[in-house]
Amino acid sequence: MCLAVPGRILDKRADAIATWLARVDFDGVIKEVSLAFVPEAEVGDHVLIHAGFAIAVLSAEEAAATLAEFAALAAGAR
């Protein structure tokens, strides 16, 4: 099973081989991810991350709904 998690782009930069990288905020946890699959993503956008790669740009509503589902699943697992 694969899992992708939404996060919000804090900043964006090109690396040495002209691939976009971004620092992404996952509710206070900051990670660097590749934007190679979604180079159109901009600072402030929500993106879906899988294995260190942004694979889709989400609306703020989609990101919030996904995070709410994760919270509900976690609450039910206790």
Buried (B, 14 or more C-beta within 10 A) or exposed (E): EEEBBBBBBEEBEEEEEEEBBBBBBBEEEEEEBBBBBBBEBEEEBBBBBBEEBBBBBBEEEBBEEBBEEEEEEEEEEE
